[in-house]
Amino acid sequence: METVRVAFRDECGRLEDVLRGLDEADLDRPTPCPPWAVRDLLAHVRTGAGRLVDMLAAPAPERAEVDAAAYFGAAKFTPEVDGARIDSARHEARELPGVPEVAEGFARAWRAADAAVAAQPPGRLVRTRHGDAMTLTEFLRTRVVEVGVHGLDLADALDRRPWLTPTAAEVVADLLADGPVPDGLGWDALTLVRKATGRAPLTERERTLVEESGFRWLSFGS
């Protein structure tokens, strides 16, 4: 748990720092997650980062049924779920119109979630809004994925270098990779995350090495 919690805190803290330095015009930039602008994507990330507050206030399920990898299954990416996700973020974005409000809103959300996690006993179970019963650690792992991977999208939208923190990169890479990365690829954790999530294309050489080695990674929605 502690490794995942540190990654969550590191990545959210880094994003909070980035948000406090934005210009108002930055919020309306397009992102690699159309039709969202930066403000919409940030609303989605804020909601995801803070979701544990309500989950931990609810009764715990009797047993865990899925892990972090299974959480990212096809049911989370149906047209209906995607449509609701898009509309919800755009609606929530209108409630925080400026940079100060966006930065403070995200700071409150992730810090409240972190405080709620800190108050839980070992082995705490949670139920997601989709009905998945999980350990708190496994769900927190999905939050690191959400903040970290969408952080790459935000960096692209803002024309900045990726700020993915080393702790978050390791957590996300460990979840994504089905086995060790073949030596010939020479990927660090950031590169693996970008390649495995489609944020960077595979070269022909990389594609050949992946196919020859049988290296596989988690495919969201599979």
N, C-alpha and C positions, 0 to 999 in steps of 0.2 A: 504493500500500500504506500509506504513512504516514498519510494522511488517515483511512483506515478503521481503522488500528490506534489512532490517537488517539481516535476515536469509541468503539471498544471499551473502551479504558482509562477514558475519561471516564464512560461509562455504567455500567460495572461498579463503578468507584470510588464513584459516586453511590449505587448500590444497596447497596453494602457499608455506607456511612454510614447509610443508612436502616435496614438490618437491625440494626445495633448499638444503635439506639434503640428497638427494638420491646419491647412487653410480652409476657409469655408468652401471654396471652389472644389477642393478635393472630394468633398462628400458627393458631388454630382458626377464624378468621373465614371465611365462605364467599367465594368469588371469582366473577367473571364467567365462569370456565372450569369449570363443574360437571363431575364431582362433586368437584373439587379444593377443599380448604381452602387457606389461605395457605401452610401448611407443605408441602403437596403441590406447589403451583405453584412454590415456591422450590426444591424438590428437582429439578423438571424444568429450571428455569433454571440451577441449579448444574451439572447434568449437561451441558446444552448449552453452557454457557460454557467448561467444561473439556474438551470432547470433542477438541480439537485436540492435546492431549498425546499420546494414543495414536495419532492419525492421523499425526502427524509422526514418530512412532517407527517407523512402518511404511514399506515401500518406496513410492516415488512411482510413479504410473502414467506411461505413456509420453507421453500427451497429454491435454489437457483436453477434455471432451465436453459439459459443461453450464456455464452461468453461474449467478449467484445467482438470477435470475428463474426460470430453468428448474428450479432445485433445488426450488422450492416448487410442484411439480406435483402432479397428482392422486394419484400413487402414495404420497405422504407422508400422505394423509388418508383412506385406505380404512378401513372399520370395523375390520379386523384390526390395522392399524398404530395407529389411534387407541386401540384397546383395550389393546394392549401398552404404549403410551406412558402411558396412565392408570395401569395397574397397576404399571408400573415406578416411576413417580414416588411413588405411595403407599407402595410397599415401601421405597424409599430414604428417604422422609420419616421413617419409623419409626426409622431408624438415627441420626438427629440430633434428639433429643427437645426440646431447649430452645433459647432464643434465642442464647446464646453459641455453642453447637455449630453452629447454622444459619449464623450470621454468619461464624464461622471456616471452616466448610466451604466456603461460597461464596468467601470471600477466597482460600483456598488454591487452589481450582479455577481461578478466572479469572487469578490471578497466575501459576500454573504454565503456563497456556496462553499468556499474554503472553510469558513467558520463552522458551517453546518457539518461538514465532513469531520472536522477536528473533534467535534462533540460526540462522535459515534463510537460504539464499542467495536472491537475486532470482529470481523466476520459479518458485519451488517449487510443485510440484503435489501434490495430496492425493486420497485416495479416501475417500468418506464411508461410513458404515455401511450406507447404502442401495445402495452400489456406484457412486455418481456420481464421475467423475473431474473435478476442478476445479482451478483455480489456488488457491493459498492465499489470495490477496486476495479472490477471489469467495466462498470459504467463510467467511472472516472477516466479510465483509459480511452473510452470513446470521446470524452470531452477534450482530451489532449489532442486527439485526431482532428476533431472539429476546429478547434482554435488554431492548431498548427497548420493544417492543410489549407484552411481558408486564409490564414495569414500569408501563405504563398500567393493566393489569388489577390489579396489586398496589395501585397508588394508589387505585383505585376501592374495592377491598376494605378498605383501611385508612382510607377517608374522608379522603384527603389530596389536595392539588393535584398534578397530574402533575409529575414531576420529570425528564422526558425532557430530556437535555442538548442544547444547541444543535448540537454536533458530531454526535451520534447522530441527532438529528432530521433533519439534512441528508442523512446517508447513507441513512436509511430512506426519506425522501421522494423522493430521487433514484431509488431502486430502484422505488418504488411507482408513480411518475407516468410515464405514457407521453406525454411532451411537457410544455410549460409549463402551469402552472395558469392558466385564463382569468382575466383581470383582474377581471371582475365578481364572482368568487367571494370575493376578498379573503382567501384562506386563507394563513396562515403555515405553516411546516413541521409544527408540532405539530398544527394543525387538519387538514391534509392527511392525516397519519398516522392520526388518530382517525377521520376520515370514511372513508378508503379501506379501513381494516381493520374497519369496522363498530363501532368503539368509540363513535361518535357518529352519530346519524341525520342524513340529509340533509333540509333543509327543502324545501318545495315549490319555492321560488325557486331553491335550489341544484340541485335535480333538473332543473328546466327548463333552467338554464344549462349543466349538464353535457350534457344531451341535445342542446341546440342547437349547442354548440361541438364535440361529438364527443370531448370529453375522456375519456380512459380511464386506468384504473390496474390494476396487477397484482392479480389475484384469486387468493388462495391456494387451491390445489386445482384450478385450472382446467386 
